[in-house]
Amino acid sequence: MSDVSAFPGHLACDSDSQSEIVVPLIAATRIVGVLDLDSYRLARFDDADARGLERLAALLVEASRL
């Protein structure tokens, strides 16, 4: 989300957070967690970040043997 203040249901862990990206951790067909990153900068995350974090998420799940 490029601007968390634009989402009425957003629950911020840090009131200074301006943007966020959330990537599910999926083992088989089950969501076992999420990778949740916040930034103090608006529109901090882009499609390239999402793709890289999705690859990282897959590696984390594989390494955890969930």
N, C-alpha and C positions, 0 to 999 in steps of 0.2 A: 504494500500500500504506500503510495508515494506521499500521502499526507494523512496521517492518522487522525487528525482533527476533523477530517471530512467524513469519518465513519462514526455514526452516532453510538454504536455499541462497543466501541473500542475500550478495552481495559488496559491502561498503561501501567507497566511496572515502574516506569520512571516518568515523571511529569514533564521532563525536558525532551522526551522522545518525539521526533518529528516524522519519521518514516519507519517502516517495518517490513520484513519479509519472513514468511513462515513456510517451512518445507516439511511435509509429513515424512516420518520414518515408517516405511512399509515393509513388513516381513510377511512374505507370501501374499495373502490378501488382507492382512490385519494391520491397522495403524497402531504402532507400538509406542509412538511418541512424536514429538515435533522438534524441529530445529527452528528456533525463534530468535531473530536478530533485530535489534532496534538501532536507530541512528539519530543523532541530534541534527542531522542535515535533511532537509526536504528532498524527496525523490532520490535518495541515496542509492537505491538498488535498481538494477535494470535486468533485462532478459538474460544477459551474459552472467550476471550474478546468480540468477535463478537456476540456470543450467549447471553452473559449477557447484552450487549448493545441493542440487538434486543428485549430482554424481557423488558428492561428499556424503550425503545422507545414505545413499546406497552402500557405500563403503563402510560406514558406521554400522549399519544393520548387518552386513555380511560379516564384519569382524566380531560383532557381538553374538553371532550364532543364535539369533532369536527365531 
